[in-house]
């Protein structure tokens, strides 16, 4: 292999890596205080865009882009929230449980016209 072939292959590899990383990584600025003290408003986080569900672990911090209205039976734990909310604003949260885990919460007040039900949201 001559010198110019090596440089061409190296340039092609670097170009491929740059394009791959451009579509695989994102820098997100934290807004809001729900993740304090771990993440402060204004912090910037480097996010890996592609993941497999088996990579998730309890306690891990994840970024989620909701793309669909909430399924029936899911209760929003925010007073006055719209259950049919459609948004493209990502949420950054900590994984509370994985499929098969039992999660117990104590809810003092449910949004109006909602019944307390036991349902799986994971």
C-alpha positions as CSV (number, residue, x, y, z in Angstrom):
1,X,0.0,0.0,0.0
2,X,1.5,3.3,-1.0
3,X,1.4,6.5,1.0
4,X,-1.4,8.2,-1.0
5,X,-3.7,5.1,-0.7
6,X,-3.1,5.1,3.0
7,X,-4.0,8.9,3.3
8,X,-7.1,8.4,1.2
9,X,-8.3,5.5,3.4
10,X,-7.5,7.4,6.5
11,X,-9.4,10.5,5.2
12,X,-12.4,8.3,4.3
13,X,-12.4,6.7,7.7
14,X,-12.2,10.0,9.5
15,X,-15.0,11.4,7.4
16,X,-17.1,8.4,8.1
17,X,-16.4,8.7,11.9
18,X,-17.3,12.4,11.9
19,X,-20.6,11.8,10.1
20,X,-21.4,8.9,12.4
21,X,-20.7,10.9,15.6
22,X,-22.7,13.8,14.2
23,X,-25.8,11.6,14.0
24,X,-25.1,9.6,17.2
25,X,-24.3,12.4,19.7
26,X,-26.2,15.5,20.8
27,X,-25.5,18.2,23.2
28,X,-28.5,19.1,25.3
29,X,-28.9,22.1,27.6
30,X,-30.7,21.3,30.9
31,X,-33.8,23.5,31.5
32,X,-35.8,23.3,34.7
33,X,-34.9,22.0,38.2
34,X,-36.4,18.5,38.3
35,X,-33.0,16.8,38.3
36,X,-31.3,19.0,40.9
37,X,-28.8,18.5,42.5
38,X,-27.4,16.1,39.9
39,X,-28.1,18.4,37.0
40,X,-28.4,22.2,37.3
41,X,-30.4,24.4,34.9
42,X,-27.9,25.5,32.2
43,X,-25.8,22.4,32.4
44,X,-24.9,20.8,29.1
45,X,-25.0,17.1,28.7
46,X,-23.5,15.0,25.9
47,X,-26.2,12.4,24.9
48,X,-25.9,9.2,22.9
49,X,-28.9,9.1,20.6
50,X,-29.0,5.4,19.9
51,X,-29.5,2.8,22.6
52,X,-30.8,-0.7,23.1
53,X,-33.5,-1.3,25.7
54,X,-31.3,-3.9,27.4
55,X,-28.7,-1.2,28.1
56,X,-31.0,0.5,30.5
57,X,-30.4,0.1,34.2
58,X,-32.3,1.3,37.3
59,X,-31.0,4.7,38.5
60,X,-29.5,5.6,35.1
61,X,-30.2,9.1,33.7
62,X,-31.9,9.1,30.3
63,X,-33.2,11.6,27.8
64,X,-36.7,10.8,26.3
65,X,-38.4,12.4,23.4
66,X,-42.1,11.7,23.8
67,X,-43.7,11.2,20.4
68,X,-47.2,10.0,21.1
69,X,-50.1,11.0,23.3
70,X,-50.2,9.2,26.6
71,X,-51.9,5.8,26.5
72,X,-55.3,5.3,28.2
73,X,-55.1,4.7,31.9
74,X,-51.8,6.6,32.4
75,X,-52.2,9.3,35.0
76,X,-50.1,12.5,34.8
77,X,-48.8,13.5,38.2
78,X,-49.1,17.2,37.6
79,X,-52.0,19.3,38.7
80,X,-53.8,20.7,35.7
81,X,-51.8,18.8,33.1
82,X,-53.4,17.8,29.8
83,X,-53.5,13.9,29.5
84,X,-53.4,14.2,25.7
85,X,-50.3,16.4,25.7
86,X,-48.2,16.0,22.5
87,X,-44.8,17.4,22.7
88,X,-41.4,17.2,21.1
89,X,-39.6,18.7,24.1
90,X,-37.3,16.0,25.6
91,X,-37.5,15.0,29.2
92,X,-34.3,14.1,31.2
93,X,-35.2,11.7,34.0
94,X,-33.8,8.9,36.1
95,X,-34.9,5.3,35.4
96,X,-37.2,4.3,38.3
97,X,-37.9,0.8,37.2
98,X,-37.6,-1.7,34.4
99,X,-40.2,-4.1,32.9
100,X,-41.2,-6.6,35.5
101,X,-40.3,-4.3,38.4
102,X,-43.0,-3.3,40.9
103,X,-43.1,0.4,41.6
104,X,-45.2,1.7,44.5
105,X,-46.0,5.4,44.8
106,X,-48.2,7.4,47.2
107,X,-50.4,9.8,45.4
108,X,-52.4,12.2,47.6
109,X,-54.2,14.0,44.8
110,X,-55.2,12.8,41.4
111,X,-56.2,15.1,38.5
112,X,-59.9,15.7,38.3
113,X,-62.1,12.9,36.7
114,X,-59.3,10.3,37.3
115,X,-59.7,7.1,39.2
116,X,-56.9,5.5,41.0
117,X,-56.1,2.3,39.1
118,X,-53.3,-0.2,39.1
119,X,-51.8,-0.3,35.7
120,X,-48.4,-1.0,34.2
121,X,-46.9,2.0,32.4
122,X,-43.5,0.4,31.8
